[in-house]
Each structure stands twice: as structure tokens, then as C-alpha cells.
Amino acid sequence: MPKEQKVTRKLRAILSADVKGYSLLMADDEALTIQTLKQYRGIMSRHIEQYNGRVVDAVGDNLLAEFGSAVDAVQCAVEIQKTLKDKNDSLPHDKRLQFRIGINIGDVVQDEDRIYGDGVNIAARIESLADPGGVCVSRNTYDQIRDKVKLGYEYLGEHSVKNIKHPVRVYRVIMEPPSAEVSMDRKISSVNILLPLPDKPSIAVLPFINMSDDTKQEYLADGITENIITALSKIPQVFVIARNSTFTYRGIAVKVQKVARELGVRFVMEGSVQKAGEMVRITVQLIDAISGHHLWAERYDRNLNDLFSMQDEITLKVVVALQVELTDGEQARVRHKSTVNLDAWGYWVKAYDLFEQHTKEGNAKARELLDQSLKIDPRYANALALKAVTYFQDIHFGYTDSPVESFMQSVELCQKALTINDSEPDSLALWGLLQTAQGQYDEAIKFGRQALALGPNNAEVHAILAVIMHYAGKSKEAIGLLKKAIRLHPNYHFWYSVYLGSAYIETQEYDLALSAFDDVIARATHHTWGFTLSAVVYMRLGRKEKAKSQIVKALALNPELTLESLSGGNLHKNPRTWERVMDDLRQAGLK
């Protein structure tokens, strides 16, 4: 009777490695390639043993190893790559064997000395995303090592993996201790998505540089950048990265190729502004980041009063350079339609920058500036709309002691803005959100979709319509909208992930919900939402102790957090949706 084989399951850190361009190396010099491969494999095996790992398999140019610790696996991978780099440096470029390494923590099945399962498959797929001589890790590996292995980590976004149901979040390991320069790179790393290019002309408009002697003129450069992005975002035939993502690069000398790679676009626009008395000089250039060619460049020397017409002219020249044809209606839509008063506009630009701080103080100061703007031009629709948003943000983040009064102020201001200009996407989206808060879900969806039609590249409009859909009980649609919003705005605000995770709860995709709330915790270290909502997920997974630990962490951040303080969150069409969330939080220990 044949002996029964013992099959066991275990959790392991899996290291998968292969050689970039191995077939070409073999075709060029088979004997040297085999000799070098044997030597390198011996080096790798010794490092793996040193770090308490085990070589599981080594076929062709592939090597598979397992470790009991993610820290051991990553430290081993880094040492392997450093050692092999030294070896490769002594070889001609066309003879070097450069391994790519991927690491994942996963559940594996062991059959005798072999291991199988998704944990292995994911490691192999992650390996293919690594640079030659580099290391990539999965999100669950990163969570284990980020505070223990003092290296740099660059987020590469979500990647669909063959034969794996859900996308995998991947990080590149920067194999030197973070220096001041690397720290600056890490500031930008949250926007490093590396997504495939859209199927239409894609562009990122970098913050224009203030060339004036007066640093107080910085707002002028910011405002011109903002206006051009806003105009381009209304054109459905192009793909435009959101202002808040490109402004991540403000004040940083960066190559356009790096920007294009990190934001997932082909074209990058740069510019500068110099004001002298009543004259202004604007220089601008549009670059194809793939070829490095300048598609278009121009310098404008005009009177300051011509600023808005210059912005329209620049926008339309960019559209022509991208070989996009606009209808008469589309041309009219992208032209500047807000105030013609430069002082009123200047106050709005400065207010928007304060609003984007998403703080109680920033909100209050923004309103003061908007009051100055509206004093100059009472019919400035954009200023009315932004002031309405500040009141809504006060409610959303708990900055106000009178939520009802703030809500009424937001409604009144938004109505005024729409009466003056009913074709601004941001105003329409806010009105839809205000309708949601009043239980008018069909009206809310109508206005949200109208906003999306007028601002097809507006990330905030996508995200707000997603919120409306989620509250209306259409969480699947909300997920799609939020994914598009994140693609348009890679440096998105943490509340995008709050609603993405909440939508995943409703579709019962709990692993994805936890990933979203992990993102909230990473982006908003001061905020409790990531912990409280992940507690809800753990309750639904039957992991009560883990849920309780998340509530403990939330209360450590905000000791005044209570069920009552969260009771205002029930904007759902189906009231039972939020009631169930509150029940989960109650069982997890929130009072």
C-alpha cells in the first residue's frame, strides 16, 4: 500500500526571483550564462540560509525560497541584490545577470519539500514588476517591515494579478537608508501609481513658477495653473490629472519623465509667470515625456488685465497641440466665465489654498478671504460656491458647533452660485451632496451626473457623485467612480478611501475594505475613521478581539469619540445600513 503523503498549510514569506532577459543571454553566450548563473545561485543560497530561509526550488533562471519572517526575507533580498551588483560590475553590460525579486506573505500548501498556492503565485507576479537588480513587495509584506527595516519604500499602486481575484498593492524597496533626498521622494511617493496610459491624450499641468521678485505674487502662478487645469478638465477628449496631485511637485525640481511616470500621463506642461508693474510675462511649454520632444512653447507679454484671455488662449493652444478637435459648445465651456476682477480672483486663489489644508483654521481664514472677494464682486459664482463648500467641510469634519446653521449657510450660498452660473461642475456636485443630506436621492444623483457630464476629468466631482451613490444604496457604482477619481487624483485626500472602504463593506468585499481603511490610517494618522471602520469589518468577519483593538486605537487618538458623536452619519437611504454599523461599533466596545 503506497505511503500517504502529508500535506500541510502554513503562513510563509515567499521570495521569488528570476533573471531579466535570460533567454537573450543564453542565446548570446550559453556557456558563460550558465557558469555565472551557477555562481550567483550559490551566493543567493548562502544568503538565504544566513537569514533562516530555505531554497524550495531552482529551475532554469528561477529561484523560490521561503522564510518564517518577512523581515528576514526582505533583508536577505536586499543583501542578495547588493552582492550581485558588485559581481555584475566586473562583467560587461551585455553579460550581466540581473535578478528581479518579489516577496509576498501568504498561505501556502506544503507537499513534501514543495510549496504551492496563491502566496507563491503572487510573489512570482510581483517579481515581474521589479526593476532588474531590484526588489518589490506586496502590501501585507510592507505592513510587516515598514517600521522594522529602515529602507525607503515607493508605492507602485494596485496591480491585477493573473489568476488572483483581487488586485495586489505593490511597493518598490529603495535599497539605501533614506537620505534627505529620498525623504523628499517619499513625499511624492503616494502619487507613484505607474498605471497604463489612458486611451486618450493625457496631461499633467505642473504648478507654474513665480519668477517675480515679490514672493507675494506666488498666488498669481498658482491661480493661472488652477484655471488652466479646470478648463482642460471640462474636455471629455483628454485626460487631466487633478490640481492637488500636480501641486505635490510645487517647489521641487523634477524631470518631466518622472512626473509622467508617477502620474501615468504622456504629456507634461510647465510654465512660469513674471509680474512687473501692470505687465505680466507668461512662458509655457508642452512636452511629450515619452519622446522628450517639445510639442509647443510660447511666451506671452501682456497687460495684467489680459490675464484671463491669455489663460483661455493657452488652454486652446494646448488642445490643438494634443490634436483634439472641440465643438463650438466645448470651446465656449472651457473659456473663463468667472469674475473679471483680478483682485476678487486673487482673494479666491488664496482662499482655495487655505481651504485645501482641510483644517478648522484654514477653513475659517478661507471664508474671510472669500468675504473680501465677494465684497468686490458679489456675483462671483466660484467664490460663493467655495464659501458654501467651507461650511459643508465644517460639518463633515466636525469643525462647527452649529451643524444645522452651517448646513443652511451652505445651501443658501450654493443656490446663489447656481443662479449666477448653472454650468459649474463643482457647484452642481455640491448641490447634489446637499440634496443627499436632505434625503432627496433621485435629485442628488441627477445633479451629480450633470456635474460629471460638465466636468468629465474632475476628480472631486467623481468622488462626490460616488458619495451620493453610496448613500443612495448604489455602492457598486460608487466603487467605480472612486477608482476613476483616484486615477485622476493620485495624491487624493484620505476621505476617498473612507468612502471606498465603506462601499466595499456594503458589497461584502471585506479584504478590499480593510486595504482601503489601511490607506486611511496611513494617510490620516490623526484621524479615527480608519480604525473605527476597520473595526466594523472585523466584526463582520467574526474577529471581535481584533475589532476591539481597533476601537482602542481610535480612542487613543480621540478619547471623546462616542456612538453619539457618530450618530449624524446616517445619511443612507436605507437607515438600517448605518444602524448596523453602529451595532458593530457597539459590540466592538465603543460607548
VEXDREN-2710 file (C-alpha; in Angstrom, 1 decimal):
% VEXDREN-2710
k/r/px/py/pz
1/MET/0.0/0.0/0.0
2/PRO/1.6/3.3/-1.0
3/LYS/2.5/5.6/1.8
4/GLU/0.1/8.6/2.3
5/GLN/1.8/11.9/1.6
6/LYS/1.4/14.5/4.3
7/VAL/0.0/17.9/3.1
8/THR/0.2/20.8/5.5
9/ARG/-0.7/24.5/5.3
10/LYS/1.4/27.3/6.7
11/LEU/1.9/31.1/6.5
12/ARG/5.3/32.0/5.0
13/ALA/7.2/34.9/3.4
14/ILE/7.8/33.8/-0.1
15/LEU/10.8/35.1/-2.2
16/SER/10.6/34.6/-6.0
17/ALA/13.5/35.6/-8.3
18/ASP/14.4/35.4/-11.9
19/VAL/16.8/36.9/-14.4
20/LYS/15.8/39.7/-16.6
21/GLY/16.4/38.8/-20.3
22/TYR/17.6/35.3/-19.5
23/SER/16.7/33.9/-22.9
24/LEU/18.7/36.5/-24.8
25/LEU/21.7/36.0/-22.5
26/MET/21.6/32.3/-23.2
27/ALA/21.3/32.8/-26.9
28/ASP/24.3/35.2/-26.8
29/ASP/26.7/33.1/-24.7
30/GLU/25.2/30.0/-23.3
31/ALA/28.4/28.7/-21.5
32/LEU/29.1/32.0/-19.7
33/THR/25.5/32.5/-18.7
34/ILE/25.2/29.0/-17.2
35/GLN/28.5/29.5/-15.4
36/THR/27.5/32.9/-14.0
37/LEU/24.1/31.6/-13.0
38/LYS/25.6/28.7/-11.0
39/GLN/27.9/31.1/-9.2
40/TYR/25.1/33.6/-8.5
41/ARG/22.7/30.8/-7.3
42/GLY/25.4/29.7/-4.8
43/ILE/25.6/33.3/-3.5
44/MET/21.8/33.5/-3.2
45/SER/21.6/30.1/-1.4
46/ARG/24.2/31.2/1.2
47/HIS/22.4/34.4/1.9
48/ILE/19.0/32.6/2.2
49/GLU/20.5/30.1/4.7
50/GLN/22.1/33.0/6.6
51/TYR/18.7/34.6/7.0
52/ASN/17.0/31.4/8.2
53/GLY/15.3/30.7/4.8
54/ARG/15.1/27.6/2.7
55/VAL/15.5/27.3/-1.1
56/VAL/12.4/25.5/-2.2
57/ASP/13.1/25.2/-6.0
58/ALA/15.5/26.4/-8.6
59/VAL/14.6/25.6/-12.2
60/GLY/16.2/27.5/-15.2
61/ASP/16.8/31.0/-14.1
62/ASN/14.0/30.9/-11.4
63/LEU/14.6/30.6/-7.7
64/LEU/11.9/30.2/-5.0
65/ALA/12.6/30.4/-1.3
66/GLU/10.6/30.6/1.9
67/PHE/11.1/32.4/5.2
68/GLY/9.4/32.3/8.6
69/SER/9.8/36.1/8.8
70/ALA/9.1/38.9/6.3
71/VAL/11.9/40.9/7.8
72/ASP/14.4/38.1/7.1
73/ALA/13.1/37.7/3.6
74/VAL/13.4/41.4/2.7
75/GLN/16.8/41.9/4.4
76/CYS/18.0/38.8/2.6
77/ALA/16.7/40.1/-0.8
78/VAL/18.5/43.4/-0.3
79/GLU/21.8/41.7/0.6
80/ILE/21.5/39.4/-2.4
81/GLN/21.0/42.3/-4.8
82/LYS/23.9/44.3/-3.3
83/THR/26.2/41.3/-3.5
84/LEU/25.2/40.5/-7.1
85/LYS/25.6/44.2/-8.1
86/ASP/29.2/44.1/-7.0
87/LYS/29.7/40.9/-9.1
88/ASN/27.9/42.3/-12.1
89/ASP/30.1/45.5/-12.0
90/SER/33.0/43.3/-13.1
91/LEU/31.2/42.0/-16.1
92/PRO/30.5/43.7/-19.5
93/HIS/27.0/45.2/-19.6
94/ASP/25.7/42.6/-22.1
95/LYS/26.9/39.7/-19.9
96/ARG/25.4/40.7/-16.6
97/LEU/22.7/38.6/-14.9
98/GLN/20.3/40.9/-13.1
99/PHE/17.7/39.2/-10.9
100/ARG/14.3/40.7/-10.1
101/ILE/12.9/39.7/-6.7
102/GLY/9.4/39.7/-5.5
103/ILE/8.3/39.0/-1.9
104/ASN/4.8/38.1/-0.5
105/ILE/3.4/36.9/2.7
106/GLY/0.8/34.2/2.1
107/ASP/-0.8/31.0/3.0
108/VAL/0.9/28.1/1.2
109/VAL/0.4/24.3/0.9
110/GLN/3.4/22.2/1.6
111/ASP/3.6/18.8/-0.2
112/GLU/6.9/17.1/0.9
113/ASP/9.5/19.8/0.0
114/ARG/7.4/21.7/-2.5
115/ILE/5.1/24.6/-1.7
116/TYR/2.0/25.8/-3.7
117/GLY/-0.8/28.3/-3.6
118/ASP/-1.7/31.9/-4.1
119/GLY/1.0/33.1/-1.8
120/VAL/3.6/31.7/-4.2
121/ASN/1.8/32.9/-7.3
122/ILE/1.5/36.5/-6.0
123/ALA/5.3/36.5/-5.2
124/ALA/6.1/35.4/-8.7
125/ARG/3.8/38.1/-10.3
126/ILE/5.3/40.8/-8.0
127/GLU/8.7/39.8/-9.1
128/SER/7.9/40.7/-12.7
129/LEU/7.2/44.3/-11.6
130/ALA/10.6/44.7/-10.0
131/ASP/13.4/46.5/-11.8
132/PRO/16.5/44.4/-12.8
133/GLY/18.6/44.3/-9.6
134/GLY/15.5/45.5/-7.6
135/VAL/13.0/44.2/-5.0
136/CYS/9.3/44.6/-4.9
137/VAL/7.0/43.5/-2.0
138/SER/3.2/43.1/-1.5
139/ARG/1.2/45.3/0.8
140/ASN/1.0/42.7/3.5
141/THR/4.8/42.3/3.4
142/TYR/5.2/46.1/3.6
143/ASP/2.9/46.3/6.6
144/GLN/5.3/43.9/8.4
145/ILE/8.6/45.5/7.5
146/ARG/8.0/49.3/7.2
147/ASP/8.8/50.0/10.9
148/LYS/11.5/47.3/11.2
149/VAL/13.6/47.5/8.0
150/LYS/14.9/51.1/7.7
151/LEU/14.8/51.5/4.0
152/GLY/12.8/53.6/1.5
153/TYR/9.6/52.3/0.0
154/GLU/7.9/53.6/-3.1
155/TYR/4.2/52.8/-3.6
156/LEU/3.6/51.4/-7.1
157/GLY/-0.2/51.2/-6.9
158/GLU/-2.7/48.3/-7.4
159/HIS/-1.9/45.7/-10.0
160/SER/-4.2/43.0/-11.3
161/VAL/-2.5/39.6/-11.0
162/LYS/-3.2/36.7/-13.3
163/ASN/-5.4/34.0/-11.6
164/ILE/-5.7/36.1/-8.4
165/LYS/-9.2/37.5/-7.7
166/HIS/-8.3/40.9/-6.2
167/PRO/-5.7/43.5/-7.3
168/VAL/-2.4/43.4/-5.3
169/ARG/-0.8/46.6/-3.8
170/VAL/2.9/46.7/-4.6
171/TYR/5.8/48.6/-3.1
172/ARG/9.3/49.0/-4.5
173/VAL/12.1/48.7/-2.0
174/ILE/14.7/51.6/-2.1
175/MET/17.8/49.7/-1.1
176/GLU/19.6/52.5/0.7
177/PRO/18.7/54.1/4.1
178/PRO/16.5/57.2/3.5
179/SER/18.6/60.4/3.0
180/ALA/17.2/63.9/2.8
181/GLU/16.8/63.5/-0.9
182/VAL/15.0/60.2/-0.6
183/SER/12.7/61.7/2.1
184/MET/11.6/64.3/-0.5
185/ASP/11.0/61.5/-3.0
186/ARG/8.9/59.7/-0.3
187/LYS/6.8/62.9/0.0
188/ILE/5.8/62.3/-3.7
189/SER/5.7/58.5/-3.5
190/SER/1.9/58.5/-2.7
191/VAL/1.3/59.6/-6.2
192/ASN/3.5/57.0/-7.8
193/ILE/0.8/54.9/-9.4
194/LEU/2.6/53.7/-12.6
195/LEU/-0.7/53.0/-14.4
196/PRO/-1.1/52.3/-18.1
197/LEU/-1.6/55.4/-20.2
198/PRO/-5.3/56.3/-20.8
199/ASP/-6.6/55.7/-24.3
200/LYS/-6.8/59.5/-25.0
201/PRO/-4.2/62.3/-24.7
202/SER/-3.2/62.5/-21.0
203/ILE/-1.7/65.6/-19.4
204/ALA/-0.4/66.9/-16.1
205/VAL/0.0/70.6/-15.7
206/LEU/2.8/71.4/-13.2
207/PRO/2.5/74.4/-10.9
208/PHE/3.7/77.5/-12.8
209/ILE/6.8/79.0/-11.3
210/ASN/6.7/82.5/-9.8
211/MET/9.6/84.4/-11.4
212/SER/8.6/87.8/-9.9
213/ASP/10.9/89.4/-7.3
214/ASP/7.9/89.6/-4.9
215/THR/7.2/86.2/-3.3
216/LYS/3.7/87.5/-2.6
217/GLN/2.9/87.1/-6.3
218/GLU/3.0/83.3/-5.8
219/TYR/-0.8/83.2/-5.8
220/LEU/-0.7/84.5/-9.4
221/ALA/1.2/81.5/-10.6
222/ASP/-1.0/79.1/-8.6
223/GLY/-4.2/80.7/-9.9
224/ILE/-3.1/80.5/-13.6
225/THR/-2.2/76.8/-13.1
226/GLU/-5.6/76.2/-11.4
227/ASN/-7.6/77.9/-14.1
228/ILE/-5.9/76.0/-16.9
229/ILE/-6.4/72.6/-15.2
230/THR/-10.0/73.5/-14.5
231/ALA/-10.6/74.4/-18.2
232/LEU/-8.9/71.3/-19.5
233/SER/-10.9/69.1/-17.1
234/LYS/-14.1/70.1/-18.9
235/ILE/-12.9/68.5/-22.2
236/PRO/-14.0/64.8/-22.5
237/GLN/-11.5/64.0/-25.2
238/VAL/-8.5/64.4/-22.9
239/PHE/-7.4/63.0/-19.5
240/VAL/-6.2/65.6/-17.0
241/ILE/-4.5/65.0/-13.6
242/ALA/-6.1/66.9/-10.7
243/ARG/-4.6/70.1/-9.5
244/ASN/-3.9/68.8/-6.0
245/SER/-1.8/65.9/-7.3
246/THR/0.3/68.1/-9.6
247/PHE/0.8/70.6/-6.8
248/THR/2.6/68.0/-4.9
249/TYR/5.6/69.0/-7.1
250/ARG/5.4/72.7/-6.2
251/GLY/8.9/73.9/-5.3
252/ILE/10.6/70.7/-6.3
253/ALA/13.0/70.5/-9.3
254/VAL/11.7/67.4/-11.1
255/LYS/12.1/65.9/-14.6
256/VAL/9.0/65.7/-16.7
257/GLN/9.7/62.0/-17.3
258/LYS/9.5/61.3/-13.6
259/VAL/6.2/63.3/-13.4
260/ALA/4.8/61.4/-16.3
261/ARG/5.8/58.0/-14.9
262/GLU/4.4/58.8/-11.4
263/LEU/1.1/60.3/-12.6
264/GLY/0.5/58.0/-15.5
265/VAL/0.4/60.6/-18.3
266/ARG/2.2/61.1/-21.6
267/PHE/2.3/64.9/-21.8
268/VAL/3.5/67.4/-19.2
269/MET/3.0/71.1/-19.2
270/GLU/5.4/73.6/-17.5
271/GLY/5.2/77.3/-17.2
272/SER/6.3/80.4/-15.4
273/VAL/4.9/83.8/-14.5
274/GLN/6.7/87.1/-14.0
275/LYS/4.8/90.3/-13.0
276/ALA/6.4/93.7/-13.3
277/GLY/4.0/96.6/-12.6
278/GLU/1.0/96.3/-14.7
279/MET/2.7/93.9/-17.2
280/VAL/2.9/90.1/-16.9
281/ARG/5.0/87.6/-18.8
282/ILE/3.9/84.0/-19.1
283/THR/6.1/81.3/-20.6
284/VAL/4.7/77.9/-21.2
285/GLN/5.8/74.6/-22.9
286/LEU/4.1/71.3/-23.6
287/ILE/6.4/68.3/-23.6
288/ASP/5.9/64.7/-24.8
289/ALA/7.5/62.9/-21.9
290/ILE/7.9/59.6/-23.9
291/SER/9.9/61.2/-26.8
292/GLY/11.2/64.2/-24.8
293/HIS/10.1/66.5/-27.7
294/HIS/8.6/69.9/-27.1
295/LEU/5.2/69.9/-28.8
296/TRP/4.6/73.6/-28.3
297/ALA/6.2/76.5/-26.5
298/GLU/5.3/80.2/-26.3
299/ARG/5.9/83.4/-24.4
300/TYR/3.2/86.0/-23.7
301/ASP/3.9/89.6/-22.7
302/ARG/0.7/91.3/-22.0
303/ASN/-1.1/93.8/-19.7
304/LEU/-2.3/92.2/-16.5
305/ASN/-5.8/93.0/-17.5
306/ASP/-5.4/90.5/-20.3
307/LEU/-4.6/87.6/-17.9
308/PHE/-7.9/85.7/-18.3
309/SER/-7.9/85.9/-22.1
310/MET/-4.3/84.6/-22.0
311/GLN/-5.4/81.6/-20.0
312/ASP/-8.1/80.8/-22.5
313/GLU/-5.6/81.2/-25.3
314/ILE/-3.1/78.9/-23.6
315/THR/-5.8/76.3/-23.0
316/LEU/-6.9/76.2/-26.6
317/LYS/-3.3/76.1/-27.9
318/VAL/-2.7/73.0/-25.7
319/VAL/-5.8/71.4/-27.1
320/VAL/-4.7/72.0/-30.6
321/ALA/-1.2/70.6/-29.8
322/LEU/-2.8/67.5/-28.4
323/GLN/-4.7/67.2/-31.8
324/VAL/-8.1/67.4/-30.1
325/GLU/-11.0/69.0/-32.0
326/LEU/-13.5/70.8/-29.9
327/THR/-17.1/71.7/-30.9
328/ASP/-18.2/75.3/-30.6
329/GLY/-20.1/74.4/-27.4
330/GLU/-16.9/72.8/-25.9
331/GLN/-14.8/75.8/-26.8
332/ALA/-17.3/78.0/-25.1
333/ARG/-17.4/75.8/-22.0
334/VAL/-13.6/76.0/-21.4
335/ARG/-13.4/79.8/-21.6
336/HIS/-13.1/81.8/-18.4
337/LYS/-16.5/82.7/-17.1
338/SER/-16.0/83.7/-13.5
339/THR/-15.1/87.2/-12.3
340/VAL/-13.3/89.7/-14.5
341/ASN/-11.9/91.4/-11.4
342/LEU/-8.3/90.4/-10.7
343/ASP/-8.5/91.4/-7.0
344/ALA/-11.6/89.3/-6.4
345/TRP/-9.9/86.4/-8.2
346/GLY/-6.7/86.8/-6.2
347/TYR/-8.7/86.5/-2.9
348/TRP/-10.3/83.4/-4.3
349/VAL/-7.0/81.8/-5.2
350/LYS/-5.5/82.4/-1.8
351/ALA/-8.7/81.2/-0.1
352/TYR/-8.6/77.9/-2.1
353/ASP/-5.1/77.2/-0.9
354/LEU/-6.2/77.6/2.7
355/PHE/-9.3/75.5/2.1
356/GLU/-7.1/72.7/0.8
357/GLN/-5.4/72.5/4.2
358/HIS/-8.6/70.8/5.4
359/THR/-8.2/72.3/8.9
360/LYS/-10.6/74.3/11.0
361/GLU/-8.3/77.3/11.0
362/GLY/-7.8/77.1/7.2
363/ASN/-11.5/76.9/6.6
364/ALA/-12.2/80.0/8.7
365/LYS/-9.4/82.0/7.1
366/ALA/-10.6/80.9/3.7
367/ARG/-14.0/82.3/4.4
368/GLU/-12.6/85.6/5.5
369/LEU/-10.8/85.9/2.1
370/LEU/-13.9/84.9/0.2
371/ASP/-15.8/87.6/2.0
372/GLN/-13.3/90.1/0.7
373/SER/-13.6/88.6/-2.8
374/LEU/-17.4/88.8/-2.7
375/LYS/-17.3/92.4/-1.3
376/ILE/-15.5/93.3/-4.6
377/ASP/-17.7/91.1/-6.8
378/PRO/-20.9/89.9/-5.2
379/ARG/-21.8/87.9/-8.3
380/TYR/-18.6/85.9/-8.3
381/ALA/-20.1/82.4/-8.5
382/ASN/-16.9/80.5/-7.8
383/ALA/-16.4/82.4/-4.6
384/LEU/-19.9/81.7/-3.5
385/ALA/-19.5/78.0/-4.3
386/LEU/-16.2/77.7/-2.4
387/LYS/-17.6/79.5/0.6
388/ALA/-20.5/77.0/0.5
389/VAL/-18.0/74.2/0.5
390/THR/-16.2/75.5/3.5
391/TYR/-19.4/75.4/5.5
392/PHE/-20.0/71.8/4.4
393/GLN/-16.5/70.9/5.3
394/ASP/-17.1/72.3/8.8
395/ILE/-19.9/69.9/9.1
396/HIS/-18.1/66.9/7.6
397/PHE/-15.1/67.2/9.8
398/GLY/-16.9/68.4/12.9
399/TYR/-15.4/71.9/12.9
400/THR/-18.7/73.6/13.7
401/ASP/-20.7/73.9/16.9
402/SER/-23.9/74.6/14.9
403/PRO/-24.1/72.0/12.1
404/VAL/-27.7/73.0/11.2
405/GLU/-26.7/76.6/10.8
406/SER/-23.6/75.7/8.7
407/PHE/-25.8/73.5/6.5
408/MET/-28.3/76.3/5.9
409/GLN/-25.4/78.6/5.0
410/SER/-24.1/76.1/2.6
411/VAL/-27.5/75.6/0.9
412/GLU/-28.1/79.4/0.6
413/LEU/-24.6/80.1/-0.9
414/CYS/-24.8/77.1/-3.3
415/GLN/-28.2/78.2/-4.6
416/LYS/-26.8/81.7/-5.2
417/ALA/-23.8/80.3/-7.1
418/LEU/-26.0/78.1/-9.3
419/THR/-28.4/81.0/-10.0
420/ILE/-25.4/83.0/-11.4
421/ASN/-23.8/80.1/-13.2
422/ASP/-25.6/76.8/-13.5
423/SER/-22.8/75.1/-15.5
424/GLU/-20.0/74.8/-13.0
425/PRO/-19.3/71.1/-12.1
426/ASP/-18.2/71.8/-8.5
427/SER/-21.4/73.8/-7.7
428/LEU/-23.6/71.2/-9.2
429/ALA/-21.8/68.4/-7.3
430/LEU/-22.1/70.2/-4.0
431/TRP/-25.8/70.8/-4.7
432/GLY/-26.2/67.1/-5.2
433/LEU/-24.5/66.4/-1.9
434/LEU/-26.7/68.9/-0.1
435/GLN/-29.8/67.1/-1.7
436/THR/-28.5/63.8/-0.3
437/ALA/-28.3/65.3/3.2
438/GLN/-32.0/66.2/2.8
439/GLY/-33.0/62.7/1.6
440/GLN/-33.6/63.8/-2.0
441/TYR/-31.6/60.9/-3.5
442/ASP/-33.0/61.0/-7.1
443/GLU/-32.4/64.7/-7.3
444/ALA/-29.0/64.3/-5.9
445/ILE/-28.0/61.7/-8.5
446/LYS/-29.4/63.9/-11.2
447/PHE/-27.3/66.9/-10.2
448/GLY/-24.2/64.7/-9.6
449/ARG/-24.5/63.2/-13.1
450/GLN/-25.0/66.6/-14.6
451/ALA/-21.8/67.8/-12.8
452/LEU/-19.9/64.7/-14.2
453/ALA/-21.0/65.5/-17.8
454/LEU/-19.7/69.0/-17.5
455/GLY/-16.5/68.0/-15.7
456/PRO/-15.5/64.6/-17.1
457/ASN/-12.0/64.9/-15.7
458/ASN/-12.9/66.5/-12.4
459/ALA/-11.7/64.1/-9.6
460/GLU/-13.7/65.8/-6.9
461/VAL/-16.9/65.5/-8.9
462/HIS/-16.3/61.8/-9.4
463/ALA/-15.7/61.3/-5.7
464/ILE/-18.8/63.4/-4.6
465/LEU/-21.0/61.5/-7.0
466/ALA/-19.6/58.3/-5.5
467/VAL/-20.6/59.5/-2.0
468/ILE/-24.1/60.3/-3.3
469/MET/-24.4/56.8/-4.9
470/HIS/-23.1/55.1/-1.8
471/TYR/-25.7/56.8/0.4
472/ALA/-28.4/56.1/-2.2
473/GLY/-27.6/52.3/-1.9
474/LYS/-25.7/52.1/-5.1
475/SER/-22.3/51.1/-3.7
476/LYS/-21.1/49.2/-6.8
477/GLU/-21.4/52.4/-8.9
478/ALA/-19.7/54.3/-6.1
479/ILE/-16.6/52.0/-6.2
480/GLY/-16.2/52.6/-10.0
481/LEU/-16.5/56.3/-9.5
482/LEU/-13.9/56.4/-6.7
483/LYS/-11.4/54.3/-8.7
484/LYS/-11.7/56.8/-11.5
485/ALA/-11.3/59.7/-9.0
486/ILE/-8.2/58.2/-7.6
487/ARG/-6.8/57.7/-11.1
488/LEU/-7.4/61.4/-11.9
489/HIS/-6.1/62.5/-8.5
490/PRO/-3.3/60.0/-7.4
491/ASN/-2.5/62.2/-4.3
492/TYR/-6.1/62.0/-3.2
493/HIS/-7.4/63.1/0.2
494/PHE/-8.0/60.3/2.7
495/TRP/-11.8/60.6/2.6
496/TYR/-11.7/59.0/-0.8
497/SER/-10.5/55.8/0.9
498/VAL/-13.1/56.3/3.7
499/TYR/-15.9/56.0/1.2
500/LEU/-14.2/53.4/-1.0
501/GLY/-13.9/51.1/2.1
502/SER/-17.4/51.9/3.2
503/ALA/-18.7/50.9/-0.3
504/TYR/-16.7/47.7/-0.1
505/ILE/-18.4/46.9/3.2
506/GLU/-21.7/47.1/1.5
507/THR/-20.6/44.8/-1.4
508/GLN/-19.1/42.4/1.2
509/GLU/-15.6/42.7/-0.2
510/TYR/-14.1/42.8/3.2
511/ASP/-10.4/42.3/2.2
512/LEU/-10.6/45.3/-0.1
513/ALA/-12.4/47.3/2.6
514/LEU/-9.5/46.6/5.0
515/SER/-7.0/47.7/2.4
516/ALA/-8.9/50.9/1.9
517/PHE/-9.0/51.6/5.7
518/ASP/-5.3/50.8/6.0
519/ASP/-4.8/53.5/3.4
520/VAL/-6.9/55.9/5.6
521/ILE/-4.7/55.1/8.6
522/ALA/-1.5/55.7/6.6
523/ARG/-2.8/59.0/5.1
524/ALA/-4.5/60.5/8.1
525/THR/-2.6/59.5/11.2
526/HIS/-4.5/61.9/13.3
527/HIS/-8.0/60.7/12.2
528/THR/-10.1/57.9/13.7
529/TRP/-12.1/56.8/10.7
530/GLY/-9.6/54.1/9.5
531/PHE/-9.7/52.4/12.9
532/THR/-13.5/52.7/13.5
533/LEU/-14.5/51.4/10.1
534/SER/-11.9/48.6/10.1
535/ALA/-13.4/47.6/13.4
536/VAL/-16.8/47.2/11.6
537/VAL/-15.1/44.9/9.0
538/TYR/-13.5/42.8/11.7
539/MET/-16.8/42.4/13.4
540/ARG/-18.4/41.2/10.2
541/LEU/-15.5/38.7/9.7
542/GLY/-16.2/37.4/13.2
543/ARG/-12.9/38.7/14.6
544/LYS/-14.2/40.5/17.7
545/GLU/-10.9/40.9/19.5
546/LYS/-9.3/42.5/16.6
547/ALA/-12.3/44.8/16.2
548/LYS/-11.9/45.8/19.9
549/SER/-8.2/46.6/19.4
550/GLN/-9.1/48.9/16.6
551/ILE/-11.5/50.8/18.8
552/VAL/-8.8/51.1/21.5
553/LYS/-6.6/52.7/18.9
554/ALA/-9.3/55.1/17.8
555/LEU/-10.0/56.2/21.4
556/ALA/-6.3/56.7/21.9
557/LEU/-6.5/59.3/19.1
558/ASN/-9.8/60.8/20.3
559/PRO/-10.9/60.0/23.8
560/GLU/-14.1/61.9/23.2
561/LEU/-15.2/59.5/20.4
562/THR/-18.6/58.0/21.2
563/LEU/-21.5/56.4/19.4
564/GLU/-23.5/59.6/19.8
565/SER/-20.7/61.6/18.1
566/LEU/-21.0/59.3/15.1
567/SER/-24.8/59.3/15.0
568/GLY/-25.0/62.1/12.4
569/GLY/-23.5/59.7/9.8
570/ASN/-26.8/58.2/8.9
571/LEU/-27.5/59.8/5.5
572/HIS/-28.2/56.4/3.9
573/LYS/-31.4/55.9/2.0
574/ASN/-31.8/52.6/3.9
575/PRO/-31.4/53.6/7.6
576/ARG/-30.6/50.1/8.5
577/THR/-27.2/50.4/6.8
578/TRP/-25.9/52.9/9.4
579/GLU/-27.7/51.3/12.2
580/ARG/-25.8/48.0/11.5
581/VAL/-22.5/49.9/11.5
582/MET/-23.4/51.4/14.9
583/ASP/-24.3/48.0/16.2
584/ASP/-20.9/46.6/15.1
585/LEU/-19.1/49.5/16.8
586/ARG/-21.2/49.0/20.0
587/GLN/-20.2/45.3/20.1
588/ALA/-16.6/46.3/19.4
589/GLY/-16.6/48.3/22.6
590/LEU/-17.4/51.9/21.6
591/LYS/-19.8/53.5/24.1
END
